[in-house]
Amino acid sequence: MLQCQMSQGGFVGNVVISKHGHDKGSYYVIISHDDKFALLANGENRPTKAPKRKNIRHLFVTKNRTAATSDLEIKKAIQEFKRS
């Protein structure tokens, strides 16, 4: 189901949590994706200029969405999500 929704382009801007890998439990925002992979940024060690490429099967997509485009805005959006 997630793969079908990802291919429709509806998840750019969603806050996600990594489910697998050395970054398990890390929060990111989807800045782009295709059928198999998403490009993720968190505003800190993964800025929008050097996003992380991660298999979409390894992500938990939350319902929280942001229109943030800069690293600072993304960082603030993730912090707000963690507080809620």
N, C-alpha and C positions, 0 to 999 in steps of 0.2 A: 504494500500500500504506500509506504513512504517513497519508494522508487518511482511510482507512477506520479505522485504529487510533485516530487522533485523535478521530473522531466517537464511538468507544466509550467515551471518557472515561478511558483508561488511562495518560495521560502527565502528569497533574498531579503535580508533584514531581520530574520528570526534569530533569537538567541538560542544556541545549541550547547549541549554538554557532551564532551568526549566520553564514549563508553569503553573504548579499548585503546591500548598503546601506552607509551610512557607518559602521555599527557592525560591519562584517564582522570575524569572529574574536572577537567579544565573547561572554562566557559569561553565561548567565541560567538561572533556574529557572522552569519553567512553573507559574503559579499558577491559571490558568484557561484554557479554550479552547472554541471552537465548531468548526464544520465547516471554516472558512477561516482563522480568526485565533486567535492565542494571546496571552495577557497574560503578560508576562515581568517578573521582578524580579531584581536582582542585589545588593540590599542597600546599594548605594552611590548612584550617580547615578540609579538606577531603583528606588526603594523600593516596597514593597507598596502604599503609599497612592497612588502615581502610576506604575502599571506601563506598560511599553512594549507597544503593540499591534503585532504583526508577523504577516505572512502565514506560514502554516505551511510553505509551499513553500520559504521562505527560511531554514529552520532545519534543523540537523543534530541529531537527537535521540540522545543518548548512552544507555547502559544504566545509568548512575549515577543513583540515585534518592535523594531526601532527604525527610524528614518535617518539614523546617524550615518554620516559619511566620513568624518574626520576621525583620526585616532583618539583624540580627546573625547569626542562625543560617544564613540564606541565604548571606551573605557568607563565613562559615566553611566551608560545604559546597562552595562554588565554589573556594575556596582549596585545600581538601583534594583536590578533583578535579584541579586544575591540577598539584599536586605528584605525583599518582600516574601 
